[in-house]
Amino acid sequence: MSDELLYCVRVNDNSDGFELAAEMLAALDLQFSSWEDRENHRVIHTAYALTQEEGRNNLERIRKAVADWTPLGLNVGEIEFFEMKKEDWSEAWKKYFKLIPISDRLIIRPSWLECVPKPGQKVLQIDPGMTFGTGQHATTLFCLKMIDRFSADPEVESLLDAGCGSGILSIAGALLGYQPVDAFDYDPDAVAVTRENLARNGIAGVEPACADAADYPGRPEKYDLVCANILGHLLKAYRNNIASWVRPGGYLALAGILDREFDGVSRAFTEIGFEELERETLKEWTSGLFRKRSSDQF
């Protein structure tokens, strides 16, 4: 083991869209990044490990998963193991990230890019790292737009970031005036990264917890807006506990759902007292906004 190296598996993805391979890697609970090589018309996914043993294990797990996911439409080319210096990784990704204006109220920027915000516009600083959530992905972007939209609603004050990843949604909520803001993730590394990113953005009063969506208790008074950016099958499995976080009349943004899974997720929540207000599809991901009917109690 070397503290200077990362042990990586590169997956060359020739599928019509890169989202299916990303879903597969997320289902394997791997830390990975994806980028599009436009010149060569391909997408490259890279999974990272801190030890050679873990990296080799990732290689075998990915190969097995590719065989299982190919009938679903996955089209993967070469899969290779390699080592990378940590400082090389930190520089390699910079050219694939850009400023992301969410609205006149909020803009996302990587630390190395210059940004001149509009008057009154909040700047959220976040860098690509070993944890999901920079605002580039369709599911994160949908949740950011919902947080931005409801920040103008005086009846929506409290926010829960369920599956916080990098903490980007918690930071956005705090910058836009939500209070209280709570966050949790089952991955302790994600919780640590969220704390770091909160501090980098000067956010105090948000303390992310290490917890699972199956039994996270939330606040007794419940939340006005819950953003659950969690894989579709987990949203369905834990729907009753997720529902318990939302106050009657409150809002639930569900993301992390492949397009073919969304109707099933939507039905699972409408069956227990929610109405679907809207949905948005970007490539193969569909996200949705739901409202909890006031007459239902959980």
N, C-alpha and C positions, 0 to 999 in steps of 0.2 A: 504493500500500500504506500502511496506517495501522497503527501498533502498538497503537492503541486499539480496532480493529474486528475482528470475526470476519465472515467471508463464508459465509452459511449457505444450505442448501437444506432447506426444510420439506416433508415428505411426509405428507399426510393419508391415514391408513390406515383403510379400512372393512372389512378382512378379518375373518373370524370370530375370529382370534387374531393378535396383533401379531408372533408369532415368525417368520413367514415373511418379512415385510419386514425384520426385524432380521437374519435369515440372509442376505438379499440384500445388504444394506448391508455386512455383515461380509465377504461374498465379494468385494465391490468394494474391500475394504481401506480403508474410510472411517472416520474418527473421527466418532462420532455418539452421540446420546442419544435415549431414547424415554420417553414418558410417556403415561398414560391420562387423557384429558379425560372424566371420568365424567359430568359434567353434560350434555355434548353427545354422549355415547356414541360416542367416536372415540378413536383413538390417533394421536399425532403423533410422527414421527421427524424429527430435525434433524441434518443432517450439517454439519460445520464445516471451514473452511479459513482459513488465515492470509493469503492473497492473493486479490484479486478474480479473477485469472486462474484460480487453482485452484478457486475457488468456482463459476465459470461452467462449468469443465470437469466438476466434480462434477454439476452440473445436467444436462448432456447425457448423462453416463454413467448417471445414475439413470433418466432417461427411457427410454434404450435398454434398461436392465436390467428395468424395469417391464414393457415389452412382452414380454420373454423369459420373465418369471416369472408373468405373468397366467394362462397356461394351467395353471399349477401350483396355482392357487387364490388368487393375490394379487388384492386388490381395492383399488386405490389411487384416491383422488380427486385433488384439486388438488396440484400440485407447484410450489413457488414459491421464487424466489431473494430473499434479503433480507440486509441488513447489521445487525449487532447490536454494541453496545458490550460489551466484555469484562466490565465490571463488572456489566452487566445480566444477562448469562448466569450469572455466578457466584451471583447472588441468586435467579434465577428458579427454579432447580431445588430449592431447599431444602425447599419444602413437599411435595415428592414422596418424600422419604426419611424413614425412621423407624428406631428401634432394632430390631435383629434378634437376638433371643436364639437362639443355636445350641443351648446346653445349659446346665446348671449350671456348666460349666467355661469357657464362652466366650460373649461378647455383642459384637455389632458396633454401633458408634455413629458417626454423623456428628459432627463437632467442635462444632456449634452446639446439639446436644441434650444435656440433662442426663441423667446415667446414674448410678444407685446400684446397683453390682453386688452380687450375692449373695456371701456369704463364700467366698473362694477362686476366684471367677469372674474370668477375665481379660477385660479390655476392649480390643478392637481398634478403633482410631480410623482411619477412612478416609472421605474426602470424595469426592463425585462429581466427576469430572474428565474430561479428554479421552482417558482410557484406560479400557478395559473392566475391570470388576471391582469392584463395591461390595457384593456379597452379595445384591443384590436379584434377580438373574437366576437362573433355575432351575438352570442348569448350574454356576454358581459355588456356589450353595447346596448342591448335592449334594456337591461336593468338600469344602466346609467340614464337612459332616456326617461324611464319611469320615475326615477328619483328626481331628476331635473323637473319633470312635469309637475309632480305633486308638491314640490317645494314651494310652488306658488299658491297652494291650497291651504288656507288657514286651519282647516279641519284635519289636516294630515301633518302630524308633528313627530311621532315616534317611528323609528326604523329598526328592523332586524335584518342583518346581513347573514343569511344562513348558508354556510359553505363559503367562508370569506376569502379563501385563497390568498391573494396578495393584500387584501384589505381595501381594494380600490373603491368598492361600493360604500363601505363604512366611511372612508375619507370623503367621498363625494357628498354623502349625506351630512356629515359634520360641517363641511365647508358651506353647504347650502342651507344650514340652519336647523336641521332636524335635531330634536332632543326629546328623550334620550336616544342614543344610537347604541345598539348592542350587536355583537358579532360572535360567531363561533365557527370552528372547523374541526373535523375529526383528526386532522393531521397536525401534530405539534409543531412541525417545521413551518407549516402555513401560519399558525398562530404567532410564531416568533417573527416571521416576515411581516405579518400584519402590524405587529407592535412597532417594528422598525419603520415601516412606511407611515404609520400614524405620526410617529415622532418626527420623521423627515418633513412632514407637512404641517408640523406645529399643532397637531390635534391632541388635546388633553381630554380626559373624561370618558374615553372609550377604552374598555378593557376587554379584549377578545378572550373567549374561553375555548378550551379544548373539550369538545363534546360531540355527540353524535345526533343526527337528525331523528333517530329513533326515539330518543328520550330527553332531548334538550327541553328544559321546562319553560323557558321564556319568562316574561314578567306577568305577575298576577293580573295587572290591568290590561294586558295584551297590547298589540301594536297596531298603529294606523296603516303602516305599509311594511310588508315582509317581502324581501327579495330572496328567493330560493333558487340559486344557480347550482342545481344538483342533477345528477344523471336521472333520466326519465324513469327507469325501473325503481330507483330509490324514492323518487317523489310518490309513486304509486304505493310502494310498500309502507311508507311512513305518513301517508296522507292524513290520518286522524291526528297524529301529533302535530304535523305542520298546520293543520286547520286550527288547532288549539291556540296557536300563536296570534291569530288575527282577531281583532275585535269585531263584533257585529257591525256591518257596514264598512269595514276596512278592506284594504286592497292586498292582493297577493300576486306578485310577478313570478311566474314560473319559467325557468330557462334551463339550458343544458339538455334539450330534448331534440332528438332526431325527428325530421319531418314525419316519417312513417309512424313514429310512436306518439305523436302529439294528440291525435284524436282519442286514444286510449287514456292518456293522462288527463285530458280535459274531462272525459266522462267520469273518471275516478273522482274528480273534485266536484263536478256538478251534482253527483249523486249524494254528496255529503253537505250540501248547502251553499255552494258557490255558483255564481253565474259568470260565464266567460264574456268579457267585454270586448276584447280584441285579440288578434294574433298577428304575428309578423314572422315571415319566413325570409331568411337570408341564406342562400345556397341550400344546404341540406338540414339546416337548423330552424326549428320553429319555437318561438317563445310566445307567452300569452299573459294577458292581464285579466285577473279575476276579482270579483267582489263578493264578500261574504254576506249572505242575506241576513238581515237584521233579526229575522224570526228564528234563526237557527242558533243553538247554543252547543258548545263543546266543552 
